Amino acid sequence: SVAFGRNGASVAYLTTTFGHDCITYGAASTAGGAGSGTGNPDAPTDGANYGYCSFAHGKDTAAIGRISTAFGQECKASSIHSYASGMQSETGPGLTSHPNGVASDGDCAWAHGYRAKAYGDFSAAFGSFITAYNSGVILGRGINPGSPLIANDALVLGYGVDVPTIALKKGNGANGGFGKLGINTATPLERVEIRTSPGDKIAIGSYRDWE
């Protein structure tokens, strides 16, 4: 192991640190920047289960999961094969305490943006003030940290809302099967479901109608 820069601590076997105040608890891992690290500080001697072959670079960023990657500021990649980048973005395992929660490792979860979070196997979140659970995929922007846009076992699109503008619920997995499409709802009950507020209008026409 080797440390470059100032106050680096390459603790685990075959590790490297760059910059200042970085630390590597995960075996065969690398950390760089300022205050970044790999592995789990609560289990500093378990570099095989936490932070093994992981990479963290940025400011106060951590790669905790095995073979995980974290870039940016205050980001945290907490599950195996996961990737977190941007600012205050996070990946992690699926928990039964999550909405409609299912326990899972969070394998291959991916989060990028500002306060983008992805929990559970294959979950992905791209944008800001957003959270994906249970293999959900989300692209967009919530309202604020207290009113995030959420994807739960669905593909969700929305911008500046906490209710998805478009939600695609997964099908039954059979060949030729269909999923469900929801507009302005996260939980479509019918094959295609559109919800509106009182006073809303729906316009359908050709381009020339608005010339």
Sequence and secondary structure as in RCSB ss.txt:
>XXXX:A:sequence
SVAFGRNGASVAYLTTTFGHDCITYGAASTAGGAGSGTGNPDAPTDGANYGYCSFAHGKDTAAIGRISTAFGQEC
KASSIHSYASGMQSETGPGLTSHPNGVASDGDCAWAHGYRAKAYGDFSAAFGSFITAYNSGVILGRGINPGSPLI
ANDALVLGYGVDVPTIALKKGNGANGGFGKLGINTATPLERVEIRTSPGDKIAIGSYRDWE
>XXXX:A:secstr
 EE SBS EE STT EE SBS EE STT EEEEES EES TTSTT TTTSSTT EEEEES EE STT EEEEES 
EE STT EEEEES EEE B TTSTT   B  TT EEEEEEEEEESTT EEEEEEEEEETT EEEEE SBTTB EE
EESEEEEEES SS SEEEE   S TT   EEEES SS  SSEEE   TT       GGGG 
